[in-house]
Amino acid sequence: MKKALSVLIAASIAALCLPAAGCADKSETTSRYVIDVAYDGDHTLSGSVTLTYFNDTDNCLDSLSFNLWGNAYRQGALYAPVSQTYQSKAYYNGASYGGMQIEDVKGGAEWQICGNDMNILDVALNDELYPEQSVTVTIDYTLTLADVNHRTGVTADTVNLGNFYPALCAYTPAGFAEHEYCSTGDPFVSECADYRVNITVPAEYKVAASGSLTAENAADEGVTYSYMLEGARDFAAVLSQKFEVLSAQACGATVYYYYYDDADPQESLNAATESLEYFSEQFGQYIYPTLSVVQTGFCMGGMEYPALTMIADGQDSQSAIYTIVHETAHQWWYAAVGSNQYDNGWQDEGLAEYSTLMFFENSPVYGFTRTGLLGTATKSYRAYYSVYNQLFGDADTTMNRPLSEYSGDYEYANIAYNKALLMFDAVRGACGDKQFVKALSAYFRENKGELVAPESLIAQFCKVADCEGIFSSFIEGKVII
């Protein structure tokens, strides 16, 4: 996710392009989602999700755990999805609530809603699931959408469907990773699966979605749009009655720009296609057949999903361009190469931010410079450090910590974005430009489709230069900037 450029500025005061199928090689052992949902045009999405889960762990499983991200928007939630910083911008009509109601679960012995904040669906299986075996579970649910400029909600001009279905928690050595929603950062940790998604909407709506459109059929409720996406961590969509669409080809993929209020939509599309081409050349080929860049109501700068990015309306043109490039970079660092965004938010955000700097450094037509971006990050970080030292006596500048340990957006932005940007620039200085890119391309090539620990990222750079000390000094909070 990209914080609005204006917010970060304010915080300083306060390879060859070729098409590919997905982030993992398609095989019979890939888990599969089939999602069928219908939007009624009035805040309600209903339908079902069927997951065929392949147990690629080394353990025998007796249950599956699903994140119910939509429940964070219900009245009385313990963990609000929107921070105080963005409350007024997000809730444009005042307080508004939603929620995710589980209607029925088939394929399990029993099920229950649990977690610290009604955020987990636990499905006990009929039989133990041994390694390399599969099980199919179908969940019928209803999602009520709040009026909110956020990942999941109804905005003034769009309907945002991010994290709109019960999603299997990623499996870790400690078991399924269950996380509460966190208003700071992106609390989502997902493994790759294949998707078949059918979205039925009233006829007046257009749909921007992850994946390739495979069919468009009339339905009693309006129109059903069918999509296919392989090897993806999530699936997302945005609906609107106002969308206009531009498209172009880049790296063997079709790039769509959905918009309704853009004075220069061609420039926005150009930023998406040119950055897609640049990152493909530098890090490795883009992994999906399409990319949908979608202007929508959003209280921050933007949000990334595989093959779809949300770009907040209301930004000035330069901020919007920056956000488009940053969210495009996330197609490499998060969508393809995954990481634990809850515990190590800097790993994908820092790489996306530095990749953005690299693009603008080589594309001066957009008006951003390497010196300017590094200067803004340095100024912002120093201001944060000074303020937090005064407030708390000792600013916590460590980077490997869960989202729940950040005091809010200001601290998170300066650690996960600004400090991480400066760290990767220091590493680049130690490696040299050619070896720095070589390490990143190897990291991408060797880890597509995986959830990768920070140690694996650091190891790639240590293969080409002696930079372990740089990483440790930044991550452990020892470096002075």
C-alpha positions as CSV (number, residue, x, y, z in Angstrom):
1,M,0.0,0.0,0.0
2,K,1.2,3.5,-0.7
3,K,0.5,6.3,1.8
4,A,-0.5,9.5,0.0
5,L,2.5,11.4,-1.1
6,S,1.2,14.6,0.5
7,V,0.9,12.7,3.8
8,L,4.5,11.6,3.7
9,I,5.6,15.2,2.9
10,A,3.5,16.5,5.8
11,A,5.0,13.8,8.0
12,S,8.4,15.4,7.6
13,I,7.0,18.4,9.4
14,A,5.0,16.2,11.7
15,A,14.8,-8.6,-18.3
16,L,13.0,-9.3,-21.3
17,C,9.2,-8.7,-21.3
18,L,7.3,-12.0,-21.9
19,P,3.9,-13.2,-20.8
20,A,3.6,-15.7,-17.9
21,A,0.9,-17.6,-16.1
22,G,1.3,-16.6,-12.5
23,C,3.5,-16.6,-9.4
24,A,3.8,-20.3,-9.3
25,D,4.0,-23.1,-11.9
26,K,0.5,-24.4,-12.5
27,S,0.1,-28.0,-11.4
28,E,-2.5,-30.4,-10.1
29,T,-1.3,-29.6,-6.6
30,T,-2.3,-26.0,-6.6
31,S,-5.1,-24.9,-4.3
32,R,-8.1,-23.5,-6.1
33,Y,-10.8,-20.9,-5.2
34,V,-14.1,-20.8,-7.1
35,I,-16.0,-17.6,-6.0
36,D,-19.6,-16.8,-7.1
37,V,-21.0,-13.5,-5.8
38,A,-23.7,-11.0,-6.6
39,Y,-23.8,-7.4,-5.7
40,D,-27.3,-6.0,-5.3
41,G,-26.4,-2.3,-6.0
42,D,-27.2,-1.4,-2.4
43,H,-24.3,-2.4,-0.1
44,T,-24.8,-6.1,-0.1
45,L,-22.6,-8.8,-1.7
46,S,-23.8,-12.4,-1.3
47,G,-22.6,-15.7,-2.6
48,S,-20.2,-18.5,-2.0
49,V,-16.5,-19.4,-2.1
50,T,-15.4,-23.0,-2.7
51,L,-11.8,-23.8,-1.8
52,T,-10.1,-27.0,-2.8
53,Y,-7.1,-27.0,-0.5
54,F,-4.0,-29.0,-1.3
55,N,-2.0,-29.8,1.8
56,D,1.5,-29.0,0.8
57,T,2.7,-28.9,4.4
58,D,4.5,-31.6,6.3
59,N,1.8,-31.9,8.8
60,C,-1.5,-33.7,9.1
61,L,-4.3,-31.1,9.5
62,D,-7.7,-31.5,11.2
63,S,-9.0,-28.0,10.5
64,L,-8.7,-25.0,8.3
65,S,-8.6,-21.3,9.4
66,F,-10.0,-18.5,7.2
67,N,-9.6,-14.8,7.7
68,L,-12.9,-12.9,7.7
69,W,-11.5,-9.5,6.9
70,G,-15.0,-8.0,6.3
71,N,-15.9,-8.4,9.9
72,A,-13.5,-5.5,10.8
73,Y,-16.0,-3.1,9.5
74,R,-18.8,-4.2,11.8
75,Q,-20.1,-2.0,14.6
76,G,-18.3,-2.9,17.8
77,A,-15.1,-4.3,16.2
78,L,-12.2,-4.3,18.6
79,Y,-9.7,-3.5,15.8
80,A,-10.9,-0.7,13.6
81,P,-9.9,-1.0,9.9
82,V,-9.3,2.8,9.6
83,S,-6.9,4.7,11.8
84,Q,-7.8,8.0,13.5
85,T,-5.6,9.8,11.0
86,Y,-7.8,8.9,8.1
87,Q,-11.2,8.6,9.8
88,S,-12.8,11.8,8.4
89,K,-11.5,11.2,4.9
90,A,-12.6,7.5,4.9
91,Y,-16.1,7.9,6.4
92,Y,-17.3,10.6,4.0
93,N,-21.0,10.2,5.2
94,G,-20.2,9.8,8.9
95,A,-20.0,6.6,10.8
96,S,-21.0,3.5,8.8
97,Y,-20.7,-0.2,9.4
98,G,-20.7,-3.5,7.5
99,G,-19.7,-7.0,8.3
100,M,-19.3,-10.6,7.0
101,Q,-22.0,-13.1,7.9
102,I,-21.3,-16.8,7.4
103,E,-24.5,-18.5,6.4
104,D,-23.3,-22.1,6.0
105,V,-20.2,-24.3,5.5
106,K,-20.2,-27.5,3.6
107,G,-17.3,-30.0,3.6
108,G,-16.4,-29.8,7.3
109,A,-17.6,-31.6,10.4
110,E,-18.4,-28.3,12.2
111,W,-17.5,-24.7,12.1
112,Q,-17.3,-21.7,14.3
113,I,-16.5,-18.0,14.3
114,C,-13.6,-17.3,16.6
115,G,-10.5,-15.2,16.8
116,N,-9.9,-12.2,19.1
117,D,-12.3,-10.1,17.1
118,M,-14.7,-12.5,15.3
119,N,-12.0,-12.4,12.5
120,I,-11.5,-16.2,12.0
121,L,-13.7,-18.9,10.6
122,D,-12.5,-22.3,11.9
123,V,-13.6,-25.3,9.9
124,A,-13.1,-28.7,11.6
125,L,-12.6,-31.3,8.8
126,N,-14.5,-34.6,8.6
127,D,-11.2,-36.6,8.3
128,E,-7.6,-35.8,8.9
129,L,-6.0,-34.2,5.9
130,Y,-2.6,-35.8,5.3
131,P,0.3,-34.2,3.3
132,E,-0.3,-34.2,-0.4
133,Q,-4.1,-34.7,0.0
134,S,-6.8,-32.3,-0.9
135,V,-10.1,-31.3,0.7
136,T,-13.0,-29.1,-0.6
137,V,-14.9,-26.7,1.6
138,T,-17.7,-24.4,0.4
139,I,-18.7,-21.3,2.4
140,D,-21.9,-19.4,1.8
141,Y,-21.7,-15.8,3.1
142,T,-23.1,-12.3,3.0
143,L,-20.9,-9.2,3.0
144,T,-22.5,-6.0,4.1
145,L,-20.5,-3.0,2.9
146,A,-20.0,0.2,4.8
147,D,-19.9,3.7,3.2
148,V,-16.1,4.0,3.4
149,N,-13.2,5.0,1.2
150,H,-11.2,1.9,2.0
151,R,-10.3,-1.5,0.7
152,T,-13.8,-3.0,1.3
153,G,-16.7,-0.6,1.0
154,V,-18.9,1.7,-1.0
155,T,-17.4,5.0,-2.0
156,A,-19.1,8.0,-3.7
157,D,-18.3,6.6,-7.2
158,T,-17.2,3.0,-6.8
159,V,-17.6,-0.2,-4.8
160,N,-14.3,-1.5,-3.5
161,L,-14.1,-5.3,-3.2
162,G,-10.7,-6.0,-1.7
163,N,-10.5,-8.9,0.8
164,F,-14.2,-9.5,0.1
165,Y,-14.3,-13.3,0.7
166,P,-13.3,-15.7,3.5
167,A,-9.6,-16.2,2.7
168,L,-7.5,-19.2,3.9
169,C,-4.8,-18.1,6.4
170,A,-1.3,-18.7,5.4
171,Y,0.3,-21.8,6.9
172,T,3.5,-21.3,8.9
173,P,5.6,-23.6,11.1
174,A,3.4,-22.4,14.0
175,G,0.2,-23.3,12.2
176,F,-2.3,-21.2,10.3
177,A,-1.3,-17.5,10.7
178,E,-4.4,-15.7,12.2
179,H,-4.2,-11.9,12.3
180,E,-6.6,-9.3,13.4
181,Y,-7.2,-6.4,11.1
182,C,-4.8,-3.6,11.7
183,S,-5.4,0.0,10.5
184,T,-1.6,0.5,10.2
185,G,0.0,-1.2,7.2
186,D,-1.4,-4.3,5.4
187,P,-2.2,-7.2,7.7
188,F,-2.6,-9.7,4.9
189,V,-0.4,-12.8,4.6
190,S,-1.6,-15.2,1.9
191,E,-0.3,-18.1,-0.1
192,C,-0.8,-18.5,-3.9
193,A,-3.8,-20.3,-5.4
194,D,-5.8,-20.4,-8.7
195,Y,-9.0,-18.4,-9.0
196,R,-12.2,-18.7,-10.9
197,V,-14.5,-15.8,-10.0
198,N,-18.0,-14.9,-11.2
199,I,-19.3,-11.5,-10.2
200,T,-22.9,-10.6,-11.0
201,V,-23.8,-6.9,-10.9
202,P,-26.6,-4.7,-12.0
203,A,-26.4,-3.9,-15.8
204,E,-25.3,-0.3,-15.3
205,Y,-22.1,-1.3,-13.5
206,K,-18.7,-2.0,-15.1
207,V,-16.3,-4.3,-13.3
208,A,-12.5,-3.9,-12.9
209,A,-11.0,-7.1,-11.6
210,S,-7.9,-9.1,-11.1
211,G,-7.4,-11.7,-13.8
212,S,-8.6,-12.2,-17.4
213,L,-12.2,-11.8,-18.3
214,T,-13.4,-15.2,-19.7
215,A,-17.1,-14.6,-20.2
216,E,-19.8,-12.0,-19.9
217,N,-23.4,-13.3,-19.6
218,A,-26.8,-11.8,-19.0
219,A,-28.3,-12.8,-15.6
220,D,-31.6,-12.2,-13.8
221,E,-29.8,-9.7,-11.6
222,G,-28.0,-8.0,-14.5
223,V,-24.7,-9.2,-15.9
224,T,-22.3,-11.9,-14.8
225,Y,-18.6,-11.3,-15.4
226,S,-16.3,-14.4,-15.2
227,Y,-12.6,-14.2,-14.5
228,M,-9.6,-16.5,-14.3
229,L,-6.4,-15.8,-12.3
230,E,-3.7,-18.3,-11.7
231,G,-1.0,-18.3,-9.0
232,A,-2.3,-15.3,-7.0
233,R,-2.4,-14.4,-3.3
234,D,-5.7,-12.6,-3.5
235,F,-8.4,-11.6,-5.9
236,A,-9.9,-8.1,-5.9
237,A,-12.4,-6.1,-7.9
238,V,-13.9,-2.5,-8.1
239,L,-17.3,-1.8,-9.5
240,S,-18.6,1.5,-10.8
241,Q,-21.3,3.1,-13.0
242,K,-18.9,5.8,-14.1
243,F,-15.8,4.0,-15.4
244,E,-14.2,4.9,-18.6
245,V,-11.4,2.6,-19.8
246,L,-8.1,3.0,-21.7
247,S,-5.9,0.0,-22.5
248,A,-2.4,-0.7,-23.9
249,Q,0.0,-3.6,-24.3
250,A,3.1,-4.0,-22.2
251,C,5.3,-7.0,-21.7
252,G,2.9,-9.3,-23.3
253,A,0.1,-8.2,-20.9
254,T,-2.9,-6.0,-21.4
255,V,-2.9,-3.0,-19.0
256,Y,-6.3,-1.4,-18.3
257,Y,-6.8,2.0,-16.8
258,Y,-10.3,2.5,-15.2
259,Y,-11.1,6.1,-14.4
260,Y,-13.8,8.7,-14.0
261,D,-12.0,11.8,-12.9
262,D,-8.6,12.2,-14.5
263,A,-7.6,15.3,-16.6
264,D,-4.9,13.3,-18.4
265,P,-5.8,9.6,-18.3
266,Q,-3.2,8.8,-21.0
267,E,-0.4,9.9,-18.8
268,S,-1.7,7.7,-16.0
269,L,-1.8,4.7,-18.4
270,N,1.7,5.6,-19.7
271,A,3.0,5.5,-16.1
272,A,1.5,2.1,-15.5
273,T,2.8,0.6,-18.8
274,E,6.3,2.2,-18.7
275,S,6.9,1.1,-15.1
276,L,5.6,-2.4,-15.8
277,E,8.1,-2.6,-18.7
278,Y,10.9,-1.2,-16.6
279,F,10.4,-3.5,-13.6
280,S,10.1,-6.5,-16.0
281,E,13.5,-5.6,-17.6
282,Q,15.2,-5.0,-14.2
283,F,13.7,-7.8,-12.0
284,G,12.1,-10.4,-14.2
285,Q,9.0,-10.7,-16.4
286,Y,5.6,-9.6,-15.1
287,I,3.7,-12.8,-14.2
288,Y,0.0,-12.1,-15.1
289,P,-1.7,-11.6,-18.5
290,T,-3.5,-8.4,-17.4
291,L,-3.0,-5.5,-15.0
292,S,-6.0,-3.3,-14.0
293,V,-5.1,0.1,-12.6
294,V,-8.3,1.5,-11.0
295,Q,-9.1,5.0,-9.9
296,T,-11.4,4.8,-6.9
297,G,-12.3,6.3,-3.6
298,F,-9.6,5.6,-1.1
299,C,-8.4,7.4,2.0
300,M,-4.8,6.8,1.4
301,G,-2.7,6.9,-1.8
302,G,-3.4,3.4,-3.1
303,M,-3.6,-0.3,-2.5
304,E,-2.1,-3.3,-4.3
305,Y,-3.6,-6.7,-5.2
306,P,-2.3,-9.2,-7.7
307,A,-3.1,-7.9,-11.2
308,L,-5.1,-5.0,-9.8
309,T,-4.2,-1.7,-8.1
310,M,-6.4,0.8,-6.4
311,I,-5.4,4.5,-7.0
312,A,-7.1,7.1,-4.8
313,D,-9.1,9.7,-6.6
314,G,-8.6,13.3,-5.4
315,Q,-4.8,13.2,-5.6
316,D,-3.0,15.8,-7.6
317,S,-1.6,14.5,-10.8
318,Q,2.0,14.1,-9.6
319,S,0.9,12.2,-6.5
320,A,-1.3,9.9,-8.5
321,I,1.5,9.1,-10.9
322,Y,3.8,8.3,-8.0
323,T,1.1,6.0,-6.5
324,I,0.6,4.2,-9.8
325,V,4.3,3.4,-10.1
326,H,4.6,2.3,-6.4
327,E,1.6,0.0,-6.6
328,T,2.9,-1.5,-9.9
329,A,6.1,-2.3,-8.2
330,H,4.1,-4.3,-5.7
331,Q,3.3,-6.8,-8.5
332,W,6.9,-8.0,-7.9
333,W,7.3,-7.4,-4.2
334,Y,4.1,-8.8,-2.6
335,A,2.1,-10.3,-5.5
336,A,4.9,-12.5,-6.9
337,V,7.4,-12.7,-4.1
338,G,5.4,-12.7,-0.9
339,S,6.4,-11.9,2.6
340,N,4.9,-11.6,6.1
341,Q,3.5,-8.1,5.8
342,Y,2.2,-8.3,9.4
343,D,5.5,-8.9,11.0
344,N,7.9,-7.4,8.4
345,G,6.1,-4.6,6.6
346,W,9.3,-3.0,5.4
347,Q,10.2,-6.0,3.3
348,D,7.6,-5.4,0.5
349,E,7.0,-1.7,1.1
350,G,10.6,-0.8,1.2
351,L,11.4,-2.8,-2.0
352,A,8.3,-1.2,-3.7
353,E,9.4,2.2,-2.6
354,Y,13.0,1.8,-3.8
355,S,11.8,0.2,-7.1
356,T,9.7,3.3,-7.5
357,L,12.8,5.5,-7.0
358,M,14.7,3.4,-9.6
359,F,12.0,3.9,-12.2
360,F,11.8,7.7,-11.7
361,E,15.5,8.0,-11.7
362,N,15.5,6.5,-15.2
363,S,12.3,8.4,-16.3
364,P,12.9,12.1,-15.6
365,V,9.9,13.1,-17.7
366,Y,7.7,12.6,-14.7
367,G,9.5,15.2,-12.6
368,F,10.8,13.1,-9.8
369,T,14.6,12.8,-9.1
370,R,16.7,10.3,-7.1
371,T,18.1,13.2,-5.1
372,G,14.7,14.7,-4.4
373,L,13.1,11.4,-3.3
374,L,16.1,10.5,-1.0
375,G,16.0,14.0,0.4
376,T,12.3,13.9,1.2
377,A,12.7,10.5,2.9
378,T,15.7,11.7,4.9
379,K,13.9,14.8,6.1
380,S,10.8,12.9,7.0
381,Y,12.7,10.3,8.9
382,R,14.8,12.8,10.9
383,A,11.7,14.8,11.8
384,Y,10.0,11.6,13.0
385,Y,13.1,10.6,15.0
386,S,13.3,14.0,16.6
387,V,9.6,14.1,17.6
388,Y,9.5,10.6,19.0
389,N,12.7,11.1,21.0
390,Q,11.1,14.2,22.6
391,L,7.8,12.4,23.2
392,F,9.0,9.0,24.4
393,G,12.6,9.6,25.4
394,D,13.9,7.0,23.0
395,A,12.4,6.5,19.5
396,D,12.0,2.8,18.5
397,T,13.6,2.6,15.1
398,T,13.7,-1.2,14.8
399,M,12.2,-2.6,11.6
400,N,11.3,-6.2,12.3
401,R,8.2,-5.8,14.4
402,P,4.5,-6.6,14.0
403,L,2.0,-3.9,12.8
404,S,0.4,-4.0,16.3
405,E,3.6,-2.5,17.8
406,Y,3.5,0.7,15.7
407,S,1.9,3.7,17.4
408,G,0.2,4.7,14.1
409,D,0.6,5.7,10.5
410,Y,3.3,8.3,11.1
411,E,5.7,5.9,12.7
412,Y,4.9,3.1,10.3
413,A,5.4,5.3,7.2
414,N,8.8,6.5,8.4
415,I,10.0,3.0,9.3
416,A,8.5,0.8,6.6
417,Y,8.8,3.4,3.7
418,N,11.4,6.1,4.5
419,K,13.9,4.2,6.5
420,A,13.6,1.1,4.3
421,L,14.2,3.3,1.2
422,L,17.3,4.7,2.8
423,M,18.5,1.3,3.8
424,F,18.2,-0.1,0.2
425,D,20.0,2.9,-1.1
426,A,22.9,2.2,1.3
427,V,22.9,-1.4,0.2
428,R,22.9,-0.3,-3.5
429,G,25.9,1.8,-2.7
430,A,27.8,-1.2,-1.2
431,C,26.8,-3.5,-4.1
432,G,27.1,-1.1,-7.1
433,D,24.2,-0.7,-9.5
434,K,24.7,-3.8,-11.6
435,Q,25.2,-6.2,-8.6
436,F,22.2,-4.6,-6.8
437,V,19.9,-5.3,-9.7
438,K,21.4,-8.8,-10.1
439,A,20.6,-9.6,-6.4
440,L,17.0,-8.3,-6.8
441,S,16.4,-10.3,-10.0
442,A,17.7,-13.5,-8.3
443,Y,15.5,-12.8,-5.3
444,F,12.5,-12.6,-7.7
445,R,13.5,-15.6,-9.8
446,E,14.1,-17.9,-6.9
447,N,11.1,-17.0,-4.8
448,K,8.1,-16.4,-7.1
449,G,5.1,-17.9,-5.5
450,E,6.7,-18.2,-2.0
451,L,6.4,-16.4,1.3
452,V,9.9,-15.3,2.0
453,A,11.6,-14.4,5.3
454,P,13.8,-11.3,5.5
455,E,16.9,-13.5,5.8
456,S,16.4,-14.8,2.3
457,L,16.3,-11.3,0.9
458,I,19.4,-10.2,2.9
459,A,21.2,-13.4,1.8
460,Q,20.8,-12.4,-1.9
461,F,22.6,-9.1,-1.4
462,C,25.3,-10.7,0.7
463,K,26.2,-12.9,-2.2
464,V,27.3,-9.9,-4.2
465,A,28.6,-7.6,-1.5
466,D,29.6,-7.4,2.2
467,C,26.4,-5.7,3.3
468,E,25.1,-7.7,6.2
469,G,26.2,-5.0,8.6
470,I,24.2,-2.4,6.7
471,F,21.0,-4.5,7.1
472,S,21.6,-5.3,10.7
473,S,22.3,-1.7,11.7
474,F,19.2,-0.4,10.0
475,I,16.9,-3.3,11.0
476,E,18.0,-3.4,14.6
477,G,17.7,0.4,15.0
478,K,21.5,1.1,15.4
479,V,22.1,3.3,12.4
480,I,22.1,7.1,12.7
481,I,20.5,8.9,9.8
